[in-house]
Amino acid sequence: MPTSQEPPPTVTVVIPTYNEAGNLPLIAEQLLALPVEGLRLLVVDDNSPDGTGKIADELAETHPGRVEVVHRPGRQGIGRAYVEGLTTALAHGADYVVQMDADLSHPVEAVPRLLGTAEATGAACVIGSRYVPGGTLAAEWSWHRRALSAWAGFYVRAILRMRLRDVTAGFKIWRATCLAELDLADISSGGYSFQVEMHYRATKAGMTIVEIPIHFSDRHAGASKMSLRVQLESALMPWRLLFKR
């Protein structure tokens, strides 16, 4: 008798956008061309004035069933966008959920490696890390930017006692069953500190997090969203998490 085969896992890539019109078509094309059966793209747009939301809608029309768009009323921070995107991905039955930026700083070609590592290890989360052996940073990064990134990682690890090398990483894959246990509705971060809060919650829950090396590139087009307010939240968040514990 023929043996039945399980269907491939559904992988949803969640990408928050705000003024990423110059990047979204490129990253969408690259993602949808990956040899990952069942891969879907979920764009969460914060009413971008440059027309990113319209581009996302056009992609959804061109790729029905593979591209979905969540429109939010305005800019509320990447952390809030991720909470809505991850919650939507879980509600729509994703088996694995990928987080990545829209600016092409994260290597699209590494997504199959993230998935393969998650399936092989059974980890709750696999991080594409800049700081494990083999990980590299864009040559365009100045010494000041490199030092600031390294200091941020040291600062967070020292306060929260986490052993991750790239504790602020934004490129990763989550096993949906584990992601659902993290109570996304209770996440308090609005900005980039969302990444730290998620890693901390997973660590405190006893979940396994694996890091694999990636090359982190410079932004392809557009401007960084790292404002002073976002930096202040990132500096305070480790202390809030520590005292909340």
N, C-alpha and C positions, 0 to 999 in steps of 0.2 A: 504494500500500500504506500502511496506517496506521502511523504512527511510534510506536514503543514509548516510554513515558515511564518515567524512573527513579522508584522509590518515594521518598517524602519521607524525609529523614534522621530517624533515631531520636534524640530528645533526652531524656536522663534528667536530672532535677533531683534532686540529692543534698542532703538536709536532715538534719543531725544534730540530735537532740533530747535534752534533759534537762529535765524539768518544764516542758513547753511545751503543757500541756493546753488552756490558754486561747487558744493561737495556732494550733495545728496544723489544726483543722478549717477555720479561715478561710483560711489560706494554701493549703491543699489545694484548697478550692473555687475560689479565684481562679486557681490554676495550671491546674487541669483544664478551666477555662472559656476558657483562652487559645486564640486561633485558630492553634495550632501543631499540625499533624497529626503524630502519632507521638510526642507528648510523654508521658513517664512520670514518676512521682514515686517516689523511693526514700528512705524514712525510715530513719535509723539511730538507734535509741533505746538509751540507756545505762541500761536498767532504771529508768526514771523512777518515783519513788514516787508521783507525782500521777496516774498512770494514762495517761500519754501513749502508752505502748506499746500499751495496749488500744485506745485511740482509733485509732492507726495500723492495727491489725489490722482494726478495723471498717471503716475506709476501704478497705483492701485487699479486703475481702469485697464492699463496695458497688461497687468499681471494679476488677473482676478484669482483670488484664493491664495495667492502667494505674498501679496503686499496689502497691508491694512494700515489705516491712518487714524490716529486719535487726535482730535483738535481740541486744544485747551484755550480758554478765553484770553490768556495773556501770559507774560513772562513771570513765572513763579519759582524758578530755580530748577536746576538739573535734578536735584534730589526728589522734588515733588513730581517731576515728569517721570522719573524712573519708577517711583512707587505706583503711579497710574499705569505705566507701561507693563511692569512686571505683574501687577494684579490682573490686567487684561489678558496677558499671555497665559497665566495660570487658568483663568476663567474659560479660555478658549481651548484648553486641553493640551498645552505644550508639555512635552516630556523633559525637555531641556530648554533653558532660557539663557541667551547670550546677552551680555551688556557690552556695548562698545560706542565710542564717540563717532560723530558724523564727519569729522574733519580729516579722515584718512591717516591719522597718527597711529592707529592700531592696524596691524597687518591682517588684512582680510584672509589671506592665504593660510593663516594660523588657526582659523575657526575649526577646520577638520581635526587639527591636532588637539585642540581643546576638547572636542567631543570624544575623540578616541581615547584620550587620557582619562576623561570622566568615566567612560564605559569600562576601561581596563582596570581602573583603581577602585571604582565605586565611591569616589570622593563626592562630597556634597557640593564642592566648588573647586574649579580649576582656574587659576589666575595666570594670565599672560604677563610674566614678570620682567621688568627691566633690570632687576638687581640680583637675580640668581646667576650662577656661572653660565655664560653663553648669552645672557641678555645684554643688549646694547642700546645706546641712546643716539639720537640724530646728531650728526656732526655739526649741524647748525646751532645746537644748544651752546650758549655761552657758559663760561666757567661759573658765572654768578647763578645762572638758572640751574646748573647741575648741583651747585652747593646748596641752593635753597631746597631743591627736591630731596637731596640726601638728608638735610637737616630736618625737614618735615617728617620723613620716615623715622629718623632716630627719635624725634620728639614724641611721636605717637607711640612707638614701641616702648619707650621708657616709661610713659605714664600708664599705659594699658597692659603692659607686660605681654605683648603679643610677639610671637616668634616669626611672623611673616617678614620676608625681606622687602616686598613691595606692598606695604600695608595700605598705601593710597591708590593702588592700581584701579583703573576703570575698565579694563578689558578682561572679561572672565565668562565662564559658563557655570550655571547653577543646575543641579538636578532638581526638577520641579517639586518632587515630594519633600525635599529638604527646604527649598525656598518657601514652600507653603507653611512651614513650621515657624518661620521667623516673624510672624505677625507684622506684615508690612504696614498695616493701618496705624501701628504704634511708632513707626519711624518718625523721628523729629527733625532730621536734617533737611535743610532746604537746598544747600549748595553741594560742593564737591565733598564735604565731610560725610555725605551719604555713604561713600565707599568705605570709610573707616567704620562707621556705625554698623554697616552690614557685616563687615569682617569680624567686628567685635562680638556682635550678637551670635554669629555662627560659631565662633571660637568658644564663647561661654556656654553654648548649647552642646558642646562636645563634638561638633561636626568636623570632619576631615577636610582640610583645605590643602590642595597641592599647587605648587608653582612650577611653571615651565618657562623657559627663556623665550623672549621675543625681541625683535628690533622695534624700538619706538621711534617713529618718524616725526618730523615737524609738521605742523598744520599745512594742508594743501592750499586752502583758500579761506578768506574771511579773517575775522579777528577773534582773539581769545575772549572768553566771558569771565575771566578771573578778576573780579572787582575787589575793592578793598573790603566791602561788606562780606563777600564770600571768604576772603582770607581770614577775617576776624572770626567768623563762625568756625572755620577749620581749626583755628588756634584754640578756641574755647571748647569745642566738642569733646575732645578726649577727657577733659575734666568733668564735663557734664555726664558723660557715660560712666566715669569712675565713681562719682558721687551718687548717681542714680542706682548703681549696683548696690 
